[in-house]
Amino acid sequence: MKEKAIPNLIESVFIVEPFNVGWIIENLMRDIAREMETLGIRVRIGPQEQFKNEMVAIHTRGYYFKAIPNCTLNSVFMTHIDDVFKEKEMLVVANEADSLICLSEHSAEIMRGLGVGSKKVIGNSLPHRGGVVRRPRIGIFSERYSDGRKNEEWLIDFYKKTPLEHRTKFIFCFIGYGWESLGVRLAELGACFEIYRYDRSMPGEYESQKDLVATLDKLMYMGFDGGSMSIYDGMHANVDLIFPDNCYHRDLDEGVTLFSNRNEFFEVLDKIAYGVALKEEAMHSRSVKVYTQNLLKHWNSLLFPEIIESTPKSTDVDSNVFYGQIKHFRHNYRTPRMRDAVTSLYRFIKRF
């Protein structure tokens, strides 16, 4: 079911940046600004003195937060709380701000448990900054024979039955002789592969092949023809092993996945492809685009509650509900130092 589009009524955002040290916060805020601009929202970044009546101000340094009186919505980006002084500071900030953006839903739960009103808190998991999920490289270190003893035809059958979107979830690396003609057929099916062929007369041929094995994520063998010594090359390289359940492939246990037939072999490949797809789905959910959409939904729900549904967790939570979780959270605080107290006092003074 397609997710219902959330209307956006926010026209302008000011990103309050009291200072810029080139940290991840500054980079993230510029990613968000670019994403908002693609949605037609006017965005500016600068120190608080440069505010020009934007609808929302997002304060990037929560511990230096100072509300802008004539701003419709003062939203605070909350970073880590790792000592008792920061906890006290952030509770003061949270009570003064209109909105609190936590690094994750877990952080938001902690703040709710500490008594911050649920409606103003959003748990928005920190996004990544772009890129794609790397494809695992699956090696086959063996010569290919004309009689098909390596069951290489299984690869053709696998790609024929696999949906197009899953055919590029991994890269096969063929190391040895005779794989070129199979490569032509795999290319027609949209497979991703590499072929490495070193002439036997080349000095150090075997050592060069073993060097290739060490670059793989997994090493595979498909033949039931008495076992493959490549399993030991894979063990030396400390890569995951996928081998037939026969001969001396057995009883190695650590890092060896065994299969007994064609269907089990397909299941192994399906599992690898599915694992990549899950990571891609997770990365999409943690993209800057989704992060920005969550922010806008949160801000819209606070500014226009009669039009936009409230964000999740909209009822206040008794801190006793999270007592055990908060106790564990505080257990990981750093031991307070005099420097922490002085820094906290300095920030407190700077806010007034």
Secondary structure by P-SEA (a helix, b strand, c coil): ccccbbbbcccccccccccccccaaaaaaaaaaaaaaaabbbbbbccccccccccbbbbcccccccccccccbbbbbccccccaaaaaaaaaaaaaccbbbcccaaaaaaaaaacccccccccccccccccccbbbbbbbccccccccccccaaaaaaaaaccccccccbbbbbccccaaaaaaaaaaacccbbbbbbbccccaaaaaaaaaaaaccbbbbccccccccaaaaaaaaccbbbbccccccccccccbbbbccaaaaaaaaaaaaaaaaaaaaaaaaacaaaaaaaaaaaaaaaaccccccccccccccccccaaaaaaaaaaacccccaaaaaaaaaaaaaac
